[in-house]
Amino acid sequence: MAKITSKLQVTVPKALADRYGMQPGDEIDWEAAGDAIRVVPARRRPLRASVEQRLALFDRAEQRQRRRERAPGRRRAARKRGWRREDLYRRGRTR
């Protein structure tokens, strides 16, 4: 039996999570069903991708990042702030 915490959180029993393939990070929706509450997978959630699909998505993202890094004029010059990183470590110390 699950309990509701002071933050109104509920823990899904492991047997149910295993049975329905729930994993940490999965989103669920709560629906009123008469005198009961129904828990269903979130409608916004895409279908779980296979390893091959996730690797393909990662490769595409990596290619986009490489294009961004090669694009001219995308790098900003460092601004003069009037202080250096070393100054932060010495601030307030008397030597």
Residue pairs with C-beta under 8 A, 6 or more apart in sequence:
2 10
2 11
2 12
2 13
3 10
3 11
4 10
12 22
12 39
16 22
17 23
22 28
26 41
26 42
26 45
27 41
27 42
27 44
27 45
28 39
28 40
28 41
28 42
29 39
29 40
29 41
29 42
29 43
30 37
30 38
30 39
31 37
31 38
31 39
31 40
32 38
49 57
68 74
